[in-house]
């Protein structure tokens, strides 16, 4: 009977410790929780979101489109020239979308947009070894967009160079 009591008290301690997030003998975490359920995250404006986008290193797309707009071809040619001038430079093409559409649709269209930019860079003579592809689909910040201008800035392929 004493042995059963010992087991249940040990089990109770472990359950309580698990609920508290620490195990016996482990110091409690001193870090505050990132956000409490009753606290709302600070509001971000469309202007703040748009200001985070590097216009010169992004190729923008129309809604539901995977074709590079003729107005964006100039920037694409500039990026191709930069890569051709430095054969050791490698760029990651990152596809982004807005929050309109399902997650699977947005991932697919982001991949197709990256592929379009990739193919155009190859046509401009940029070697495969200088191009990495990555599609993220919809952005978490895109959900905060309230305007069509903001959503338009989220629909892009971004050129990310090493620091």
Number of C-alpha atoms within 10 A of each C-alpha: 6 7 8 9 10 11 12 12 12 12 12 12 14 15 14 14 16 12 10 11 11 15 15 11 7 9 8 12 10 6 6 7 8 6 9 9 8 6 7 8 9 6 7 11 14 19 12 11 17 18 12 9 14 13 14 13 18 23 25 25 21 14 14 13 14 20 14 19 13 9 10 14 14 12 16 23 14 13 19 19 15 13 20 17 11 10 12 10 14 18 18 18 25 21 32 28 33 25 20 14 12 11 15 11 15 24 19 17 24 27 23 17 28 25 20 16 23 20 14 16 21 15 11 14 13 21 15 12 11 16 17 15 16 16 23 16 24 25 17 11 14 22 12 17 23 11 11 12 12 20 24 18 26 27 30 27 29 25 22 15 11 7 3
